[in-house]
Amino acid sequence: MKKTLITAAVLGAIAAGSAQAATIVGFKVGADYWKADTSGSFAEHPGVQQTFDYDSSAQHSLWVGFEHPVPFLPNFKLRQNNLDEKGSLNGADFNFNDHNFVGDVTTNMDLSNTDFVLYYEILDNDIVELDLGAAYKLMQGSVRVVDPGHPEEIDLDSGVVMAYGAAEVGIPGIGLYGFAELFMGATESSVTDYALGVGWEYDGLTADYKIRAGYREFQFDVKDFSDLTMDMKTDGYFVGVEVDF
C-alpha cells in the first residue's frame, strides 16, 4: 500500500512540476521479436514449488502509443506481450488444482500480459529523451499441467501496479541511440520487466523509423497471485522496429 501511495505521489509531483515536452500530437506503433529462455518454479499456493525444464522459443511484443501537448494530461502507451513456453518434469510427485501428478509431467506456462502505461515526457530533445509514469500490467495467461490423460489449469488473471521509466540517449546527425525501459512492481515488488539496447533512427517526410536490438528480462516472483506462487524469469535478446507519426 505504501509503495502504491509513493508511486501516486511521484506522479503528482511530475504532473505539477513538469511541462509537457511534446509540441504536437504524435502516434507510434512498434513490434519486437524476442528469442527468450524461461526458467523458474511454481506451485498452487501454498504448495511446494516445482521446477520444470523449458524450451527456448520465439516471443513477441506489439505496442501503440499516443502523445500530445496538453498540460497535466499524461501520454498513453498500450503494449501486448506474448510469453508462452512449454516445459517438462520427470519423476514428478505433487498436487496441482486438486490432482496428484506423478511421473512424467508437462506444463504450458503462459505469462502473456498487457501493459497499460500513463507517462509524462520530462525531456525530449535531439540528445536525451526521458519519460516517467506508472503502469498496470494485466496478466492474461495460465499455468497448465498435464500428465497422460489428465490436464489441470489455473488462470493468471490478476494485475500489478508498476512504476515506469524510459530513456533514450542519441548522437545527433547520425541517428544512433541507446535506450532503456523499466517497469518496476509497486503492489508486487519482485515483479520487474526491463529492456536495454541500441538502435538507429531515420527521419522520413511523414514518419520517423526506428530499428533496435537489445536484451530484455521479465522477472515474475509472486506469492498467492491468482492462487499461485511463482518465481519465473524470461530473458533473452530481441530485435524490433518502431514507426513514429
HELIX and SHEET records of a PDB file:
HELIX    1   1 LYS A    2  GLY A   17  1                                  16    
SHEET    1   A11 GLN A  50  THR A  51  0                                        
SHEET    2   A11 GLY A  26  GLU A  44 -1                                        
SHEET    3   A11 SER A  57  GLU A  67 -1                                        
SHEET    4   A11 ASN A  75  ASN A  82 -1                                        
SHEET    5   A11 ASN A 113  ASP A 124 -1                                        
SHEET    6   A11 VAL A 128  MET A 139 -1                                        
SHEET    7   A11 GLY A 159  GLY A 170 -1                                        
SHEET    8   A11 LEU A 176  GLY A 185 -1                                        
SHEET    9   A11 VAL A 191  ASP A 203 -1                                        
SHEET   10   A11 ASP A 208  PHE A 225 -1                                        
SHEET   11   A11 LEU A 228  ASP A 244 -1                                        
SHEET    1   B 5 ASP A  53  TYR A  54  0                                        
SHEET    2   B 5 ASP A  84  PHE A  96 -1                                        
SHEET    3   B 5 HIS A  99  ASP A 110 -1                                        
SHEET    4   B 5 GLY A 141  ASP A 147 -1                                        
SHEET    5   B 5 HIS A 150  LEU A 156 -1                                        
END                                                                             
